[in-house]
């Protein structure tokens, strides 16, 4: 076969994590980009669990691995049959639909030192200490993140 390409170390590692997730073991992934800013931050460690695709709801943050790309965490917008349509919080457009084989798991929590901060716990705590989020400030932060992402993409492409 002339088109054979041996799997890279990253491919093997991601497949191993995928199999461990499906067997019920939680896994960690490190945030890499700004597509989910300000909700997910680069450099933070996120705990991922396997949830069957049929139990996912719009708004869940899922980890998918598009063909030939590293894993990414984006928010589930909807399901189109077996496909998952996702979008980064700081992105203008939805991603191309992901086939079921690209799905790895759902983000359950963020690891902060020895602690795991679950979204269901952290959101009420943040509201308690900081009040309700200002929608205008959230829009400005998302706009800034999109601008920064475009600048970084331009810098990497040149």
N, CA, C and O of each residue as an XYZ file, in Angstrom:
632
protein
N       0.848     -1.172      0.000
C       0.000      0.000      0.000
C       0.894      1.236      0.000
O       1.708      1.408      0.907
N       0.755      2.086     -0.992
C       1.645      3.237     -1.121
C       1.221      4.424     -0.256
O       2.026      5.327     -0.028
N      -0.011      4.445      0.226
C      -0.482      5.577      1.029
C      -0.348      5.332      2.530
O      -0.873      6.104      3.332
N       0.344      4.273      2.911
C       0.467      3.955      4.330
C       1.320      4.997      5.034
O       2.404      5.346      4.566
N       0.821      5.493      6.168
C       1.567      6.434      7.002
C       1.567      5.860      8.410
O       0.500      5.676      8.996
N       2.738      5.573      8.965
C       2.744      5.029     10.321
C       2.200      6.065     11.299
O       2.405      7.262     11.099
N       1.513      5.632     12.347
C       0.956      6.586     13.303
C       2.071      7.307     14.061
O       3.105      6.725     14.391
N       1.830      8.584     14.324
C       2.800      9.366     15.096
C       2.632      9.036     16.575
O       1.656      8.402     16.975
N       3.592      9.472     17.375
C       3.504      9.275     18.821
C       2.255      9.974     19.371
O       1.597      9.453     20.271
N       1.931     11.156     18.824
C       0.730     11.883     19.273
C      -0.530     11.087     18.949
O      -1.444     11.013     19.770
N      -0.585     10.486     17.749
C      -1.744      9.668     17.370
C      -1.933      8.508     18.349
O      -3.048      8.239     18.795
N      -0.845      7.832     18.676
C      -0.907      6.690     19.577
C      -1.346      7.144     20.970
O      -2.179      6.499     21.607
N      -0.780      8.259     21.436
C      -1.108      8.780     22.758
C      -2.587      9.165     22.852
O      -3.249      8.844     23.839
N      -3.101      9.843     21.840
C      -4.510     10.258     21.853
C      -5.426      9.040     21.781
O      -6.453      9.008     22.458
N      -5.081      8.054     20.986
C      -5.893      6.832     20.905
C      -5.892      6.092     22.240
O      -6.911      5.526     22.636
N      -4.761      6.093     22.932
C      -4.688      5.469     24.249
C      -5.604      6.202     25.233
O      -6.344      5.567     25.985
N      -5.556      7.539     25.228
C      -6.430      8.323     26.108
C      -7.900      8.071     25.768
O      -8.736      7.957     26.664
N      -8.210      7.984     24.479
C      -9.589      7.739     24.044
C     -10.082      6.394     24.583
O     -11.205      6.294     25.076
N      -9.250      5.376     24.488
C      -9.636      4.053     24.974
C      -9.805      4.056     26.487
O     -10.738      3.441     27.003
N      -8.921      4.735     27.203
C      -9.045      4.825     28.655
C     -10.330      5.557     29.056
O     -10.999      5.163     30.012
N     -10.667      6.609     28.335
C     -11.917      7.329     28.610
C     -13.110      6.402     28.438
O     -14.006      6.374     29.282
N     -13.124      5.651     27.358
C     -14.258      4.742     27.091
C     -14.365      3.635     28.125
O     -15.437      3.059     28.310
N     -13.272      3.333     28.796
C     -13.290      2.307     29.846
C     -13.611      2.889     31.222
O     -13.563      2.189     32.233
N     -13.942      4.200     31.242
C     -14.368      4.815     32.493
C     -13.293      5.548     33.272
O     -13.559      6.016     34.379
N     -12.093      5.663     32.734
C     -11.014      6.372     33.424
C     -11.022      7.837     33.014
O     -11.009      8.151     31.824
N     -11.044      8.731     33.990
C     -10.964     10.143     33.620
C      -9.557     10.454     33.143
O      -8.592      9.837     33.594
N      -9.440     11.399     32.242
C      -8.164     11.796     31.677
C      -8.012     13.301     31.785
O      -8.997     14.016     31.968
N      -6.783     13.789     31.672
C      -6.558     15.225     31.693
C      -6.068     15.685     30.327
O      -5.342     14.975     29.631
N      -6.481     16.877     29.969
C      -6.018     17.541     28.758
C      -5.643     18.961     29.145
O      -6.286     19.565     30.004
N      -4.619     19.489     28.522
C      -4.191     20.854     28.803
C      -4.787     21.785     27.754
O      -4.742     21.504     26.557
N      -5.350     22.907     28.227
C      -5.882     23.916     27.313
C      -4.753     24.501     26.485
O      -3.687     24.814     27.014
N      -4.984     24.651     25.179
C      -3.905     25.087     24.295
C      -4.151     26.433     23.618
O      -3.196     27.168     23.367
N      -5.386     26.773     23.318
C      -5.623     27.962     22.516
C      -6.580     28.929     23.180
O      -6.916     28.796     24.357
N      -7.012     29.907     22.399
C      -7.905     30.951     22.898
C      -9.331     30.819     22.363
O     -10.148     31.715     22.571
N      -9.639     29.723     21.682
C     -10.958     29.613     21.062
C     -12.096     29.545     22.074
O     -13.242     29.825     21.724
N     -11.804     29.180     23.321
C     -12.845     29.099     24.354
C     -12.693     30.196     25.410
O     -13.344     30.145     26.453
N     -11.844     31.178     25.147
C     -11.639     32.288     26.083
C     -12.934     33.064     26.240
O     -13.612     33.275     25.234
N     -13.317     33.495     27.402
C     -12.618     33.448     28.681
C     -13.013     32.252     29.538
O     -12.597     32.178     30.694
N     -13.790     31.325     29.023
C     -14.287     30.210     29.829
C     -13.256     29.106     30.050
O     -13.218     28.506     31.124
N     -12.428     28.832     29.060
C     -11.319     27.893     29.215
C     -10.047     28.657     28.874
O     -10.014     29.437     27.922
N      -9.015     28.428     29.653
C      -7.789     29.196     29.494
C      -6.634     28.314     29.061
O      -6.529     27.166     29.495
N      -5.761     28.844     28.202
C      -4.591     28.058     27.803
C      -3.687     27.793     29.009
O      -3.536     28.638     29.891
N      -3.102     26.623     29.021
C      -2.195     26.259     30.096
C      -2.869     25.605     31.292
O      -2.187     25.002     32.120
N      -4.174     25.705     31.405
C      -4.897     25.063     32.512
C      -5.123     23.591     32.168
O      -5.195     23.216     30.998
N      -5.232     22.780     33.193
C      -5.481     21.353     33.013
C      -6.965     21.081     33.243
O      -7.536     21.505     34.248
N      -7.580     20.366     32.297
C      -9.002     20.058     32.366
C      -9.199     18.558     32.484
O      -8.507     17.771     31.838
N     -10.148     18.180     33.314
C     -10.460     16.771     33.538
C     -11.592     16.387     32.597
O     -12.633     17.044     32.556
N     -11.377     15.328     31.852
C     -12.321     14.877     30.832
C     -12.825     13.497     31.218
O     -12.056     12.633     31.638
N     -14.137     13.305     31.068
C     -14.759     12.005     31.303
C     -15.498     11.597     30.028
O     -15.835     12.431     29.188
N     -15.736     10.305     29.910
C     -16.512      9.837     28.761
C     -17.992      9.852     29.117
O     -18.411      9.270     30.117
N     -18.764     10.517     28.292
C     -20.222     10.533     28.394
C     -20.728     10.049     27.040
O     -20.303     10.597     26.023
N     -21.600      9.066     26.969
C     -22.103      8.622     25.666
C     -22.686      9.797     24.879
O     -23.323     10.685     25.446
N     -22.460      9.785     23.585
C     -22.903     10.891     22.723
C     -24.391     11.176     22.902
O     -24.795     12.339     22.881
N     -25.205     10.154     23.074
C     -26.646     10.340     23.229
C     -27.033     11.113     24.484
O     -28.148     11.627     24.571
N     -26.129     11.204     25.459
C     -26.432     11.926     26.701
C     -25.884     13.349     26.715
O     -26.100     14.087     27.677
N     -25.169     13.744     25.643
C     -24.646     15.112     25.581
C     -25.776     16.095     25.322
O     -26.744     15.781     24.630
N     -25.640     17.297     25.890
C     -26.637     18.351     25.704
C     -25.963     19.573     25.097
O     -24.779     19.808     25.340
N     -26.703     20.358     24.304
C     -26.126     21.617     23.829
C     -25.647     22.441     25.021
O     -26.332     22.547     26.038
N     -24.469     23.017     24.875
C     -23.864     23.774     25.960
C     -22.752     23.021     26.661
O     -21.907     23.635     27.311
N     -22.736     21.670     26.538
C     -21.639     20.895     27.114
C     -20.346     21.232     26.374
O     -20.363     21.488     25.171
N     -19.240     21.230     27.091
C     -17.937     21.432     26.452
C     -17.341     20.056     26.208
O     -17.053     19.308     27.143
N     -17.162     19.741     24.940
C     -16.691     18.414     24.549
C     -15.281     18.503     23.971
O     -14.871     19.541     23.452
N     -14.555     17.404     24.073
C     -13.229     17.312     23.473
C     -13.368     16.429     22.240
O     -13.816     15.285     22.322
N     -12.979     16.978     21.106
C     -13.017     16.248     19.839
C     -11.638     16.317     19.202
O     -10.834     17.200     19.504
N     -11.391     15.381     18.329
C     -10.127     15.389     17.589
C     -10.439     15.295     16.106
O     -10.642     14.208     15.565
N     -10.474     16.471     15.448
C     -10.687     16.438     14.002
C      -9.571     15.650     13.317
O      -8.448     15.582     13.817
N      -9.887     15.069     12.196
C      -8.941     14.240     11.451
C      -7.626     14.990     11.225
O      -7.606     16.074     10.642
N      -6.528     14.391     11.699
C      -5.208     14.960     11.470
C      -4.869     16.165     12.330
O      -3.867     16.829     12.069
N      -5.662     16.470     13.339
C      -5.422     17.632     14.199
C      -5.312     17.185     15.649
O      -5.739     16.087     16.004
N      -4.733     18.048     16.487
C      -4.713     17.715     17.914
C      -6.108     17.847     18.520
O      -6.973     18.495     17.930
N      -6.339     17.253     19.671
C      -7.651     17.391     20.318
C      -7.960     18.853     20.633
O      -7.058     19.651     20.891
N      -9.250     19.190     20.609
C      -9.672     20.548     20.957
C     -10.962     20.475     21.756
O     -11.764     19.556     21.589
N     -11.147     21.449     22.619
C     -12.365     21.546     23.428
C     -13.211     22.685     22.889
O     -12.758     23.828     22.840
N     -14.425     22.384     22.488
C     -15.377     23.390     22.021
C     -16.749     23.062     22.586
O     -17.011     21.935     23.006
N     -17.616     24.058     22.588
C     -18.966     23.893     23.130
C     -19.861     23.221     22.093
O     -19.844     23.579     20.915
N     -20.642     22.242     22.548
C     -21.584     21.558     21.669
C     -22.750     22.496     21.357
O     -23.426     22.985     22.262
N     -22.975     22.737     20.074
C     -24.095     23.578     19.640
C     -25.331     22.721     19.416
O     -26.426     23.050     19.873
N     -25.133     21.607     18.700
C     -26.254     20.702     18.411
C     -25.685     19.395     17.840
O     -24.509     19.296     17.487
N     -26.572     18.409     17.768
C     -26.253     17.159     17.083
C     -27.028     17.115     15.789
O     -28.217     17.432     15.755
N     -26.362     16.724     14.731
C     -27.012     16.522     13.426
C     -26.868     15.041     13.100
O     -25.868     14.603     12.532
N     -27.892     14.286     13.474
C     -27.790     12.833     13.338
C     -26.679     12.360     14.251
O     -26.673     12.687     15.437
N     -25.727     11.587     13.714
C     -24.637     11.118     14.568
C     -23.518     12.153     14.738
O     -22.612     11.957     15.548
N     -23.578     13.246     13.981
C     -22.502     14.236     13.990
C     -22.680     15.277     15.093
O     -23.801     15.611     15.475
N     -21.544     15.785     15.599
C     -21.545     16.834     16.617
C     -21.128     18.153     15.969
O     -20.104     18.223     15.289
N     -21.925     19.191     16.183
C     -21.582     20.530     15.691
C     -21.138     21.331     16.905
O     -21.883     21.480     17.874
N     -19.909     21.847     16.840
C     -19.332     22.576     17.968
C     -18.920     23.974     17.535
O     -18.886     24.296     16.347
N     -18.608     24.796     18.535
C     -18.161     26.162     18.261
C     -17.365     26.639     19.462
O     -17.769     26.419     20.604
N     -16.251     27.282     19.216
C     -15.493     27.898     20.291
C     -16.217     29.144     20.775
O     -16.796     29.872     19.968
N     -16.194     29.402     22.073
C     -16.894     30.563     22.623
C     -16.388     31.873     22.034
O     -17.155     32.828     21.908
N     -15.103     31.932     21.670
C     -14.531     33.156     21.125
C     -14.484     33.146     19.598
O     -13.862     34.021     18.996
N     -15.131     32.172     18.967
C     -15.105     32.049     17.509
C     -16.388     32.600     16.899
O     -17.447     32.594     17.526
N     -16.270     33.073     15.667
C     -17.421     33.628     14.965
C     -18.280     32.545     14.316
O     -19.498     32.695     14.217
N     -17.650     31.453     13.875
C     -18.375     30.445     13.112
C     -18.332     29.079     13.806
O     -17.436     28.786     14.597
N     -19.319     28.269     13.484
C     -19.348     26.888     13.963
C     -18.276     26.083     13.243
O     -17.866     26.416     12.131
N     -17.835     25.023     13.897
C     -16.891     24.098     13.270
C     -17.649     23.209     12.295
O     -18.873     23.097     12.360
N     -16.910     22.584     11.396
C     -17.513     21.564     10.538
C     -17.992     20.430     11.438
O     -17.359     20.155     12.456
N     -19.098     19.762     11.090
C     -19.595     18.673     11.941
C     -18.537     17.582     12.154
O     -17.826     17.194     11.227
N     -18.455     17.103     13.388
C     -17.487     16.068     13.753
C     -18.170     14.708     13.749
O     -19.245     14.564     14.332
N     -17.573     13.704     13.106
C     -18.151     12.354     13.154
C     -17.982     11.772     14.556
O     -17.137     12.241     15.319
N     -18.771     10.761     14.904
C     -18.680     10.163     16.246
C     -17.277      9.701     16.624
O     -16.901      9.767     17.794
N     -16.492      9.229     15.641
C     -15.153      8.723     15.970
C     -14.207      9.835     16.422
O     -13.167      9.551     17.016
N     -14.552     11.100     16.151
C     -13.715     12.225     16.585
C     -13.966     12.605     18.042
O     -13.157     13.310     18.646
N     -15.075     12.145     18.607
C     -15.450     12.505     19.978
C     -14.604     11.748     20.986
O     -14.480     10.526     20.912
N     -14.012     12.491     21.947
C     -13.220     11.867     23.001
C     -13.943     11.872     24.341
O     -13.959     10.854     25.034
N     -14.540     12.995     24.717
C     -15.204     13.072     26.012
C     -15.714     14.469     26.299
O     -15.710     15.344     25.432
N     -16.153     14.659     27.528
C     -16.745     15.923     27.977
C     -15.908     16.475     29.124
O     -15.476     15.724     29.998
N     -15.680     17.791     29.122
C     -14.934     18.397     30.219
C     -15.816     18.395     31.455
O     -16.942     18.892     31.442
N     -15.273     17.821     32.529
C     -16.004     17.728     33.790
C     -15.570     18.820     34.762
O     -16.397     19.352     35.502
N     -14.271     19.161     34.768
C     -13.773     20.115     35.754
C     -12.433     20.670     35.297
O     -11.820     20.173     34.352
N     -11.995     21.719     35.996
C     -10.672     22.287     35.789
C      -9.844     21.968     37.032
O     -10.335     22.076     38.155
N      -8.603     21.582     36.829
C      -7.729     21.281     37.964
C      -6.956     22.541     38.328
O      -6.274     23.131     37.491
N      -7.073     22.942     39.583
C      -6.314     24.071     40.132
C      -5.494     23.543     41.300
O      -6.005     23.412     42.412
N      -4.220     23.239     41.052
C      -3.389     22.633     42.088
C      -3.991     21.309     42.491
O      -4.264     20.473     41.629
N      -4.211     21.089     43.795
C      -4.784     19.817     44.234
C      -6.311     19.776     44.126
O      -6.923     18.759     44.451
N      -6.927     20.863     43.677
C      -8.383     20.946     43.652
C      -8.942     20.752     42.255
O      -8.287     21.062     41.260
N     -10.164     20.232     42.193
C     -10.922     20.146     40.949
C     -12.099     21.091     41.071
O     -12.922     20.950     41.976
N     -12.186     22.057     40.163
C     -13.280     23.016     40.192
C     -14.268     22.614     39.108
O     -13.973     22.711     37.917
N     -15.429     22.165     39.527
C     -16.456     21.734     38.583
C     -17.294     22.929     38.176
O     -17.570     23.798     39.003
N     -17.705     22.990     36.913
C     -18.505     24.135     36.453
C     -19.757     24.346     37.301
O     -20.139     25.486     37.566
N     -20.397     23.256     37.728
C     -21.636     23.392     38.493
C     -21.387     24.022     39.858
O     -22.295     24.609     40.446
N     -20.154     23.903     40.366
C     -19.809     24.497     41.656
C     -19.214     25.885     41.462
O     -19.562     26.816     42.190
N     -18.320     26.032     40.485
C     -17.601     27.295     40.338
C     -18.510     28.432     39.905
O     -18.319     29.565     40.346
N     -19.493     28.164     39.054
C     -20.361     29.249     38.576
C     -21.138     29.909     39.707
O     -21.123     31.137     39.792
N     -21.833     29.152     40.600
C     -22.519     29.818     41.714
C     -21.560     30.543     42.649
O     -21.899     31.603     43.176
N     -20.349     29.980     42.867
C     -19.388     30.651     43.737
C     -18.935     31.968     43.132
O     -18.841     32.980     43.826
N     -18.655     31.949     41.835
C     -18.244     33.188     41.179
C     -19.353     34.229     41.245
O     -19.080     35.407     41.475
N     -20.599     33.812     41.046
C     -21.711     34.757     41.135
C     -21.846     35.314     42.545
O     -22.165     36.487     42.740
N     -21.596     34.444     43.529
C     -21.728     34.888     44.920
C     -20.720     35.989     45.239
O     -21.047     36.979     45.893
N     -19.475     35.794     44.760
C     -18.437     36.765     45.091
C     -18.382     37.944     44.126
O     -17.991     39.044     44.518
N     -18.765     37.732     42.882
C     -18.619     38.787     41.885
C     -19.950     39.277     41.323
O     -19.967     40.181     40.488
N     -21.055     38.702     41.761
C     -22.354     39.105     41.238
C     -22.596     38.497     39.868
O     -21.797     37.700     39.376
N     -23.699     38.882     39.265
C     -24.013     38.354     37.937
C     -23.033     38.925     36.919
O     -22.665     40.097     37.007
N     -22.608     38.120     35.964
C     -21.667     38.634     34.972
C     -22.313     39.745     34.150
O     -23.489     39.672     33.791
N     -21.532     40.753     33.867
C     -21.992     41.878     33.057
C     -21.987     41.437     31.585
O     -20.920     41.143     31.047
N     -23.157     41.384     30.917
C     -23.195     40.918     29.522
C     -22.310     41.747     28.601
O     -21.692     41.211     27.681
N     -22.249     43.048     28.845
C     -21.416     43.915     28.001
C     -19.941     43.553     28.148
O     -19.200     43.509     27.167
N     -19.526     43.294     29.390
C     -18.141     42.911     29.635
C     -17.826     41.567     28.978
O     -16.742     41.388     28.423
N     -18.767     40.622     29.037
C     -18.570     39.313     28.387
C     -18.429     39.477     26.878
O     -17.581     38.835     26.258
N     -19.252     40.330     26.291
C     -19.164     40.579     24.842
C     -17.821     41.218     24.491
O     -17.204     40.854     23.490
N     -17.369     42.163     25.306
C     -16.081     42.805     25.049
C     -14.947     41.796     25.158
O     -14.027     41.809     24.341
N     -15.003     40.919     26.160
C     -13.959     39.909     26.338
C     -13.937     38.943     25.153
O     -12.867     38.586     24.660
N     -15.113     38.523     24.701
C     -15.176     37.606     23.552
C     -14.669     38.293     22.291
O     -13.979     37.674     21.481
N     -15.008     39.568     22.121
C     -14.537     40.332     20.967
C     -13.015     40.465     21.004
O     -12.344     40.305     19.984
N     -12.482     40.758     22.177
C     -11.039     40.872     22.329
C     -10.365     39.539     22.015
O      -9.325     39.506     21.357
N     -10.953     38.448     22.482
C     -10.368     37.127     22.238
C     -10.357     36.800     20.749
O      -9.383     36.239     20.246
N     -11.439     37.148     20.035
C     -11.470     36.905     18.586
C     -10.390     37.720     17.890
O      -9.718     37.212     16.992
N     -10.207     39.002     18.298
C      -9.193     39.870     17.701
C      -7.810     39.271     17.946
O      -6.995     39.178     17.029
N      -7.551     38.862     19.202
C      -6.252     38.300     19.547
C      -5.998     37.011     18.777
O      -4.884     36.773     18.310
N      -7.024     36.182     18.644
C      -6.870     34.929     17.899
C      -6.512     35.195     16.436
O      -5.648     34.521     15.876
N      -7.182     36.189     15.808
C      -6.848     36.536     14.413
C      -5.407     37.013     14.300
O      -4.701     36.634     13.365
N      -4.957     37.852     15.254
C      -3.579     38.349     15.249
C      -2.590     37.194     15.380
O      -1.595     37.140     14.657
N      -2.860     36.281     16.290
C      -1.957     35.141     16.477
C      -1.940     34.251     15.238
O      -0.886     33.756     14.839
N      -3.106     34.047     14.631
C      -3.160     33.246     13.400
C      -2.358     33.909     12.290
O      -1.655     33.233     11.538
N      -2.463     35.243     12.184
C      -1.688     35.982     11.161
C      -0.199     35.858     11.420
O       0.587     35.673     10.490
N       0.190     35.959     12.684
C       1.615     35.862     13.031
C       2.166     34.480     12.723
O       3.301     34.350     12.262
N       1.364     33.442     12.976
C       1.832     32.077     12.705
C       1.864     31.756     11.221
O       2.663     30.928     10.784
N       1.003     32.402     10.439
C       0.952     32.092      9.009
C       2.008     32.855      8.230
O       2.288     32.506      7.083
N       2.603     33.887      8.816
C       3.617     34.652      8.070
C       5.022     34.288      8.479
O       5.983     34.842      7.945
